[in-house]
């Protein structure tokens, strides 16, 4: 079984929910991060340590995107400092979660460097990967430019070429094959 497993699929397909439900209490032992709305239905998005999503207290979330206003407001510092630190510290845990990668954070050198180091490590990693198509739509909407598209392509190519990485397309919340892949990964690495 591959050490790295990434779920990919359209926004709202249930990648994050599947990761959280399959890991359950083991999420408290994970390094890395989880992104998501600040509250259900919110258009403010935060990044927080993976363990915080399992109820471990003492962690603060970093607000990286406020889409409740136009144009949306990004805070790159959240990925530059908190996101990069969480990726670097992930090696101190038995496994890591990276939910979600493939967005504008790829333009932030500190985050990109920490992500590359984590992907080259031996640490088991479970994550959600923005599809190339959605990443390019995001890049167009935010005016992220050609360099962003290049980083997205490099990330997808590197993950596809890595024999220790499995990318599973998630069709929806009831996708039995994706659930089975995450359950098997969790049984092998998130004990």
C-alpha positions in Angstrom: 0.0 0.0 0.0 1.3 3.5 -0.9 2.3 5.7 1.9 0.7 8.8 0.4 -3.0 8.9 -0.6 -4.7 11.9 -2.1 -8.4 12.3 -2.8 -9.3 14.5 -5.7 -12.6 15.6 -7.1 -14.8 18.6 -7.4 -15.4 21.0 -4.6 -18.1 19.8 -2.3 -17.6 16.1 -3.3 -16.8 15.2 0.3 -13.0 14.8 0.3 -12.6 16.5 3.7 -15.6 14.8 5.3 -14.3 11.4 4.1 -10.9 12.0 5.5 -12.3 13.1 8.9 -14.8 10.3 9.2 -12.4 7.5 8.2 -9.6 8.8 10.6 -12.0 9.5 13.5 -10.1 9.8 16.7 -6.8 9.0 15.1 -6.9 12.5 13.6 -5.8 13.7 17.1 -2.5 12.0 16.4 -2.0 13.6 13.0 0.5 16.3 11.9 -0.3 18.6 9.1 -3.4 20.7 8.6 -7.0 20.9 7.5 -8.7 23.8 5.7 -12.3 24.6 5.6 -15.0 27.1 6.3 -14.8 28.9 9.6 -18.4 27.7 10.4 -20.9 25.8 8.4 -22.0 27.8 5.4 -19.3 30.5 6.0 -17.4 32.1 3.2 -14.4 32.7 5.5 -11.9 29.9 5.2 -9.3 28.8 7.8 -6.3 26.6 8.2 -5.8 24.8 11.4 -3.7 21.9 12.7 -5.2 18.5 11.9 -5.3 17.5 15.5 -7.5 20.6 16.2 -10.2 19.1 14.0 -10.3 16.1 16.3 -11.1 18.2 19.3 -7.6 18.7 20.6 -7.7 22.2 22.2 -5.1 24.9 22.3 -4.8 25.6 18.6 -5.8 28.7 16.8 -7.1 28.7 13.2 -5.6 31.1 10.7 -8.0 32.9 8.3 -6.6 32.7 4.9 -9.5 33.7 2.7 -12.6 35.8 3.1 -14.9 35.3 0.1 -17.8 37.1 1.8 -16.5 40.3 0.2 -15.7 41.2 -3.4 -13.0 40.9 -4.4 -12.1 38.1 -1.9 -9.4 38.9 0.6 -6.4 36.5 0.9 -4.0 36.4 3.8 -0.8 34.8 2.4 0.9 35.0 5.8 -1.3 32.2 7.1 0.4 29.8 4.6 3.8 31.5 4.8 4.0 31.1 8.5 1.4 28.7 10.0 0.9 26.4 7.0 4.7 26.0 6.4 5.3 25.4 10.1 2.6 22.7 10.3 4.1 20.9 7.3 7.6 21.1 8.8 6.4 19.9 12.2 4.4 17.0 10.7 7.5 14.7 10.8 7.1 14.7 14.6 3.8 12.8 14.3 3.1 9.2 13.2 1.3 10.5 10.0 0.2 13.7 8.4 -2.9 15.2 6.8 -2.8 17.8 4.1 -6.3 18.9 3.4 -6.4 20.6 0.9 -3.4 21.4 -1.4 -3.3 22.8 -4.9 -4.6 26.3 -4.4 -2.9 29.7 -4.3 -0.7 28.5 -1.4 1.6 27.0 -4.1 2.7 30.5 -4.9 4.1 31.0 -1.4 7.8 29.8 -1.4 7.9 28.9 2.3 4.8 26.7 2.0 5.9 25.1 -1.3 9.3 24.3 0.1 7.8 22.7 3.3 5.3 20.7 1.1 8.1 19.4 -1.1 10.1 18.3 1.9 7.1 16.5 3.3 6.4 14.8 0.0 10.0 13.6 -0.1 9.9 12.2 3.4 9.0 8.7 4.5 6.0 10.0 6.6 2.6 8.6 5.6 0.4 11.3 4.3 -3.3 11.5 3.6 -4.6 14.5 1.7 -7.1 16.2 -0.5 -5.8 17.5 -3.8 -7.6 20.2 -5.8 -8.2 19.0 -9.3 -6.1 20.6 -12.1 -9.3 22.0 -13.7 -10.5 23.6 -10.4 -7.0 25.0 -9.7 -6.9 26.6 -13.1 -10.4 28.1 -12.6 -9.2 29.5 -9.2 -6.1 30.9 -10.9 -8.1 32.6 -13.5 -10.6 34.0 -10.9 -7.8 35.4 -8.7 -5.5 36.4 -11.6 -2.8 34.1 -10.3 -1.0 33.9 -13.6 1.0 31.4 -15.6 3.5 30.7 -12.7 0.6 29.3 -10.6 -0.5 27.1 -13.4 3.1 25.7 -13.7 3.2 24.9 -10.0 -0.1 23.2 -10.2 1.1 21.1 -13.2 4.4 20.2 -11.5 2.6 19.1 -8.3 0.1 16.9 -10.2 2.9 15.4 -12.4 5.1 14.7 -9.4 2.4 13.0 -7.4 1.3 10.9 -10.5 4.9 9.8 -11.1 5.6 8.8 -7.5 5.1 5.1 -7.1 4.5 5.6 -3.4 1.5 7.9 -4.0 -2.0 6.9 -4.9 -4.5 9.5 -6.2 -8.1 8.5 -5.9 -10.9 10.4 -7.7 -13.9 10.9 -5.4 -17.2 11.1 -7.3 -19.3 12.0 -4.3 -19.9 11.4 -0.6 -21.1 7.8 -1.2 -18.1 6.8 -3.3 -17.4 3.2 -2.0 -14.1 2.8 -3.8 -12.7 6.1 -2.3 -14.0 5.2 1.2 -12.4 1.8 0.9 -9.0 3.3 -0.1 -9.1 5.8 2.8 -10.2 3.1 5.3 -7.4 0.8 4.1 -4.8 3.6 4.3 -6.0 4.5 7.8 -5.8 0.9 9.0 -2.2 0.7 7.7 -0.9 4.1 8.8 -3.1 5.8 11.4 -3.0 3.3 14.2 
